[in-house]
Amino acid sequence: MIDLQQMRAVLEALPDPAFILSRSGKYIAVFGGRDARYYHDGTGLIGKYISDLVKPDKAEWFLEQIGRALESCKLLVEEYELSNRDVRGLPDEGPEDPIWFEGRIQAFVVVN
């Protein structure tokens, strides 16, 4: 049986970031994606809400996807675009075109 310390090590070793979000869009935890060549450190997101970070129309779309995943209890795979114009506080420098992402959204149940 794997213990909690080992499980945390496994999660931290994930090549891509995994975000644990509440139904309301609050970042509960961030695991993986630690390679600075490809990702920014996401730990600063913990405790913030999606609506704090992106413009209202994007935040609403993300919350809809979370709701769909929770209601269906099935894995949802969604492609979406995100640009500096969608994210609050980002400067105008950087890629002019939106960047496309593939999100995998899965509801999970905590069992005691």
MOWO-V501947 format. One record per pair of residues at least 4 apart in sequence whose ideal C-beta (glycine too) atoms are under 8 Angstrom apart, sorted by sequence separation. I is the first residue (numbers start at 0). J is the second residue. If there is no record, write none. Layout:
[[I:J] [I:J]]
//
This chain:
[[1:5] [2:6] [3:7] [4:8] [5:9] [6:10] [7:11] [8:12] [9:13] [13:17] [20:24] [21:25] [34:38] [35:39] [43:47] [47:51] [48:52] [49:53] [53:57] [54:58] [55:59] [56:60] [57:61] [58:62] [59:63] [60:64] [61:65] [62:66] [63:67] [64:68] [65:69] [66:70] [67:71] [68:72] [71:75] [81:85] [82:86] [89:93] [94:98] [1:6] [20:25] [32:37] [33:38] [35:40] [47:52] [50:55] [53:58] [68:73] [81:86] [20:26] [21:27] [32:38] [52:58] [68:74] [83:89] [10:17] [19:26] [20:27] [33:40] [68:75] [83:90] [1:9] [18:26] [19:27] [44:52] [50:58] [53:61] [67:75] [83:91] [19:28] [32:41] [49:58] [83:92] [18:28] [19:29] [48:58] [83:93] [18:29] [19:30] [64:75] [83:94] [17:29] [29:41] [49:61] [50:62] [82:94] [85:97] [16:29] [17:30] [29:42] [49:62] [64:77] [16:30] [17:31] [82:96] [16:31] [17:32] [29:44] [82:97] [15:31] [16:32] [29:45] [81:97] [82:98] [13:30] [14:31] [15:32] [28:45] [80:97] [81:98] [13:31] [14:32] [26:44] [27:45] [80:98] [11:30] [12:31] [13:32] [26:45] [60:79] [80:99] [81:100] [10:30] [11:31] [14:34] [26:46] [79:99] [80:100] [10:31] [25:46] [26:47] [78:99] [79:100] [11:33] [16:38] [25:47] [26:48] [78:100] [15:38] [18:41] [25:48] [26:49] [78:101] [79:102] [24:48] [57:81] [77:101] [78:102] [16:41] [23:48] [24:49] [76:101] [77:102] [18:44] [24:50] [76:102] [75:102] [76:103] [77:104] [53:81] [57:85] [75:103] [76:104] [20:49] [74:103] [75:104] [54:84] [74:104] [75:105] [54:85] [74:105] [53:85] [54:86] [53:86] [54:87] [24:58] [52:86] [53:87] [72:106] [52:87] [71:106] [51:87] [68:104] [24:61] [67:104] [68:105] [69:106] [24:62] [64:102] [68:106] [23:62] [65:104] [64:104] [24:65] [22:65] [22:66] [20:65] [22:69]]
//
